[in-house]
């Protein structure tokens, strides 16, 4: 009898262990099937975070901490070499205080909340004072566009080589346009140039339906400020792209907090809030 009871117990234990093993394996496989979602951030100074300081984040987002579920191709966008947790500073060369961050710091946590079972991966390439008319023109060989595509491909390739999960390009965030508002020719061409930029990004990154979210620049006209006198023309072009190009989303930046008394660059809070605003139209919570 004891022998039979012992055998029954051993069979039961083996069955339980097998069930636990199968459940664990199923969970692991389900998690492995969740793709790593890659988001690209690009543009000019307000994407860089020209007037931000990483020390402000303790006040703006005191509960924000580095998370392994949000990766950044860095450690800083100026000299990216590897994937690691998204943490500020993400920019050290271009920001005024050399310890800045861009909208990625606001967007990353929200994207992670939307996909709690996925890893979020962020690639950033932005340059202050640059125009879509010239610097980001996809036809300009060796320009910023080519460097952007090369950076994204390298970052994605590294992920695919080092991670077991599949990798999906999930979204593109763009904050740019002030430089094109200085001259009428560039401002008038902005709608066509941005539409072509979107098509080129989707083609070259092999993501034909890639959601493209962009911030609408503020109307910077002033009688005493001739530098951005065609900002209203750029704004009109941006609205045209949002209206006519599929799967593009425009967000307003008019009410975001600005740095000190100037009107061009967002403050640390404004930059952080822009990142959160980026996420909502294309990826509502």
VEXZA-475049 format. One record per residue (C-alpha): z, x, y; residue in three letters. Coordinates in Angstrom, 2 decimals, padded with zeros to 5 digits. Layout:
! VEXZA-475049
       c3       c1       c2  residuo
        Z        X        Y      ALA
...
! end
This chain:
! VEXZA-475049
       c3       c1       c2  residuo
   000.00   000.00   000.00      UNK
   000.94   002.79   002.38      UNK
  -002.32   004.53   001.52      UNK
  -004.30   001.40   002.35      UNK
  -002.36   000.86   005.59      UNK
  -002.94   004.44   006.65      UNK
  -006.65   004.13   005.97      UNK
  -006.81   000.92   007.99      UNK
  -005.04   002.55   010.93      UNK
  -007.40   005.52   010.82      UNK
  -010.42   003.19   010.80      UNK
  -008.99   001.23   013.75      UNK
  -008.29   004.39   015.75      UNK
  -011.81   005.69   015.08      UNK
  -013.29   002.37   016.17      UNK
  -011.27   002.41   019.39      UNK
  -012.27   005.99   020.15      UNK
  -015.90   005.15   019.48      UNK
  -015.70   002.13   021.80      UNK
  -014.10   004.19   024.56      UNK
  -016.72   006.90   024.10      UNK
  -019.57   004.42   024.29      UNK
  -018.11   002.80   027.39      UNK
  -017.64   006.15   029.10      UNK
  -021.16   007.22   028.16      UNK
  -022.59   003.94   029.45      UNK
  -020.76   004.38   032.75      UNK
  -021.95   007.98   033.06      UNK
  -025.52   006.95   032.34      UNK
  -025.33   004.09   034.83      UNK
  -024.05   006.47   037.50      UNK
  -026.69   009.06   036.61      UNK
  -029.37   006.43   037.06      UNK
  -028.28   005.82   040.66      UNK
  -030.62   008.00   042.74      UNK
  -029.49   010.43   045.38      UNK
  -030.63   008.79   048.61      UNK
  -032.08   011.22   051.14      UNK
  -032.21   010.36   054.85      UNK
  -034.04   012.42   057.47      UNK
  -032.83   012.81   061.07      UNK
  -035.28   014.24   063.62      UNK
  -036.08   014.26   067.34      UNK
  -035.08   016.01   070.54      UNK
  -031.84   016.64   072.46      UNK
  -030.08   013.34   071.79      UNK
  -030.71   013.83   068.08      UNK
  -029.40   017.38   068.36      UNK
  -026.25   016.17   070.13      UNK
  -026.80   018.29   073.24      UNK
  -023.63   017.15   075.02      UNK
  -021.35   016.63   072.03      UNK
  -018.34   018.55   070.84      UNK
  -017.04   018.51   067.28      UNK
  -013.47   018.52   068.58      UNK
  -014.04   014.99   069.97      UNK
  -014.39   013.52   066.48      UNK
  -010.64   013.57   065.90      UNK
  -010.37   011.05   068.74      UNK
  -013.56   009.06   068.05      UNK
  -013.26   008.78   064.27      UNK
  -009.75   009.96   063.27      UNK
  -010.12   008.70   059.69      UNK
  -013.45   010.41   059.07      UNK
  -013.10   013.24   056.56      UNK
  -015.67   015.29   054.66      UNK
  -016.76   013.47   051.52      UNK
  -018.59   014.75   048.47      UNK
  -020.57   011.49   048.46      UNK
  -022.30   012.47   051.75      UNK
  -024.18   015.77   051.61      UNK
  -025.76   017.72   054.45      UNK
  -028.48   020.36   054.24      UNK
  -026.66   023.05   056.15      UNK
  -023.89   024.01   056.63      UNK
  -025.48   023.59   060.07      UNK
  -028.94   022.33   060.96      UNK
  -029.68   025.54   062.87      UNK
  -029.60   027.68   059.71      UNK
  -029.73   025.47   056.59      UNK
  -029.37   027.24   053.26      UNK
  -027.52   024.91   050.89      UNK
  -026.12   021.44   050.29      UNK
  -022.50   020.74   051.14      UNK
  -020.25   017.98   052.50      UNK
  -021.26   016.46   055.84      UNK
  -018.78   017.85   058.33      UNK
  -018.91   018.81   062.01      UNK
  -020.16   020.92   063.59      UNK
  -023.64   020.29   062.28      UNK
  -025.27   022.11   065.22      UNK
  -024.08   025.38   066.78      UNK
  -027.00   026.81   068.77      UNK
  -028.38   023.99   070.90      UNK
  -025.29   021.95   071.91      UNK
  -023.75   022.85   075.26      UNK
  -020.46   023.95   073.66      UNK
  -022.06   025.40   070.50      UNK
  -020.05   023.19   068.17      UNK
  -021.82   019.85   068.29      UNK
  -023.08   017.07   066.08      UNK
  -025.73   014.38   066.13      UNK
  -026.00   010.73   065.06      UNK
  -025.73   011.83   061.42      UNK
  -021.94   011.88   061.78      UNK
  -021.87   008.19   062.59      UNK
  -024.57   007.15   060.15      UNK
  -023.39   009.06   057.07      UNK
  -020.17   007.11   056.38      UNK
  -021.93   003.75   056.83      UNK
  -024.73   004.74   054.47      UNK
  -022.12   005.78   051.92      UNK
  -020.38   002.42   052.24      UNK
  -023.66   000.66   051.56      UNK
  -024.27   002.63   048.36      UNK
  -020.81   003.45   046.97      UNK
  -022.21   004.53   043.60      UNK
  -024.84   006.84   045.09      UNK
  -024.74   010.22   046.74      UNK
  -026.08   010.22   050.29      UNK
  -027.99   013.35   051.36      UNK
  -028.94   014.11   054.97      UNK
  -031.63   016.52   056.18      UNK
  -031.84   017.17   059.91      UNK
  -034.35   018.94   062.13      UNK
  -034.23   018.42   065.90      UNK
  -035.16   020.46   068.96      UNK
  -034.16   019.84   072.56      UNK
  -036.75   019.25   075.28      UNK
  -039.63   018.63   072.89      UNK
  -042.47   016.13   073.18      UNK
  -044.30   014.02   070.64      UNK
  -047.51   014.59   072.60      UNK
  -047.47   018.32   071.87      UNK
  -044.50   019.76   069.94      UNK
  -044.23   017.10   067.19      UNK
  -047.96   016.46   066.95      UNK
  -048.89   016.40   063.23      UNK
  -052.26   017.98   064.06      UNK
  -050.66   021.08   065.56      UNK
  -050.53   023.65   062.78      UNK
  -047.26   025.56   062.61      UNK
  -045.57   023.22   065.07      UNK
  -042.36   021.24   064.73      UNK
  -043.97   018.63   062.50      UNK
  -044.97   021.20   059.89      UNK
  -041.50   022.74   060.04      UNK
  -039.90   019.33   059.60      UNK
  -041.96   018.51   056.51      UNK
  -041.29   021.97   055.06      UNK
  -037.54   021.58   055.58      UNK
  -037.42   018.17   053.92      UNK
  -039.46   019.38   050.95      UNK
  -037.24   022.43   050.49      UNK
  -034.04   020.38   050.71      UNK
  -035.30   017.71   048.32      UNK
  -036.63   020.34   045.93      UNK
  -033.22   022.01   045.83      UNK
  -031.54   018.71   045.06      UNK
  -033.94   017.98   042.22      UNK
  -033.40   021.44   040.77      UNK
  -029.61   021.34   040.88      UNK
  -028.67   017.69   040.28      UNK
  -029.11   015.49   037.23      UNK
  -029.79   012.30   039.21      UNK
  -033.18   011.33   040.53      UNK
  -033.85   011.79   044.26      UNK
  -035.31   009.10   046.51      UNK
  -036.37   009.44   050.13      UNK
  -034.59   006.39   051.57      UNK
  -034.97   006.46   055.36      UNK
  -036.06   008.30   058.50      UNK
  -034.16   008.25   061.83      UNK
  -035.88   009.34   065.06      UNK
  -034.47   009.81   068.58      UNK
  -037.06   011.21   070.96      UNK
  -039.26   010.28   073.92      UNK
  -037.69   011.52   077.13      UNK
  -039.92   014.61   077.26      UNK
  -043.03   012.42   076.99      UNK
  -041.93   010.37   080.01      UNK
  -042.49   013.25   082.44      UNK
  -046.29   012.93   082.48      UNK
  -048.42   009.81   082.51      UNK
  -050.89   011.11   079.93      UNK
  -048.17   011.74   077.34      UNK
  -046.34   008.52   078.16      UNK
  -049.51   006.41   077.89      UNK
  -050.32   007.97   074.51      UNK
  -046.82   007.51   073.12      UNK
  -047.44   004.31   071.18      UNK
  -050.46   005.72   069.38      UNK
  -048.77   009.07   068.82      UNK
  -045.60   007.54   067.36      UNK
  -047.62   005.27   065.07      UNK
  -049.58   008.29   063.85      UNK
  -046.36   010.27   063.40      UNK
  -044.93   007.51   061.20      UNK
  -048.09   007.38   059.08      UNK
  -048.13   011.16   058.72      UNK
  -044.48   011.35   057.67      UNK
  -044.98   008.66   055.05      UNK
  -048.12   010.32   053.73      UNK
  -046.82   013.90   053.65      UNK
  -043.47   012.96   052.12      UNK
  -045.17   010.59   049.66      UNK
  -043.09   007.63   050.76      UNK
  -045.58   004.98   051.93      UNK
  -042.94   002.32   052.65      UNK
  -040.30   004.65   054.11      UNK
  -038.08   002.74   056.59      UNK
  -038.45   004.35   060.02      UNK
  -035.69   003.66   062.57      UNK
  -035.89   004.95   066.12      UNK
  -033.87   004.73   069.31      UNK
  -035.52   003.34   072.42      UNK
  -035.06   005.70   075.35      UNK
  -033.33   004.46   078.49      UNK
  -035.33   003.65   081.60      UNK
  -034.75   006.90   083.49      UNK
  -036.66   006.12   086.66      UNK
  -035.00   006.84   089.99      UNK
  -036.38   007.50   093.43      UNK
  -034.70   010.89   093.40      UNK
  -035.64   011.75   089.82      UNK
  -039.34   012.45   089.37      UNK
  -038.96   014.14   086.00      UNK
  -038.85   010.96   083.93      UNK
  -040.79   008.58   086.13      UNK
  -042.86   007.23   083.22      UNK
  -039.95   006.36   080.94      UNK
  -040.86   002.68   081.23      UNK
  -044.32   003.48   079.81      UNK
  -042.74   005.25   076.81      UNK
  -040.40   002.31   076.31      UNK
  -043.35  -000.06   076.27      UNK
  -045.06   002.11   073.68      UNK
  -041.94   002.20   071.52      UNK
  -041.73  -001.59   071.59      UNK
  -045.37  -001.74   070.53      UNK
  -044.70   000.42   067.47      UNK
  -041.74  -001.71   066.43      UNK
  -043.93  -004.79   066.78      UNK
  -047.07  -003.50   065.07      UNK
  -046.12  -000.85   062.49      UNK
  -044.65  -002.18   059.25      UNK
  -041.09  -001.30   058.26      UNK
  -040.20   000.27   061.61      UNK
  -037.04  -000.68   063.48      UNK
  -036.14  -000.02   067.11      UNK
  -032.56   000.11   068.39      UNK
  -031.44  -000.03   072.01      UNK
  -029.57   002.91   073.52      UNK
  -029.14   001.43   077.00      UNK
  -025.41   000.75   076.66      UNK
  -024.38   003.91   074.82      UNK
  -021.86   006.12   076.58      UNK
  -023.42   009.01   078.50      UNK
  -022.11   012.51   079.03      UNK
  -020.31   012.85   082.36      UNK
  -022.37   011.65   085.32      UNK
  -025.83   012.38   083.94      UNK
  -028.04   009.73   082.41      UNK
  -030.09   011.57   079.82      UNK
  -027.71   012.79   077.13      UNK
  -025.22   010.73   075.17      UNK
  -021.59   011.73   075.06      UNK
  -019.85   012.48   071.78      UNK
  -018.91   008.82   071.46      UNK
  -022.38   007.65   072.42      UNK
  -023.93   009.95   069.83      UNK
  -021.56   008.82   067.10      UNK
  -022.21   005.17   067.97      UNK
  -025.96   005.76   067.91      UNK
  -025.70   006.88   064.30      UNK
  -023.87   003.71   063.35      UNK
  -026.39   001.63   065.28      UNK
  -029.28   003.34   063.49      UNK
  -028.09   002.08   060.12      UNK
  -027.70  -001.62   060.84      UNK
  -031.24  -002.93   061.49      UNK
  -032.88  -001.46   058.40      UNK
  -029.81  -001.35   056.17      UNK
  -027.56  -004.29   057.13      UNK
  -024.07  -004.22   055.67      UNK
! end
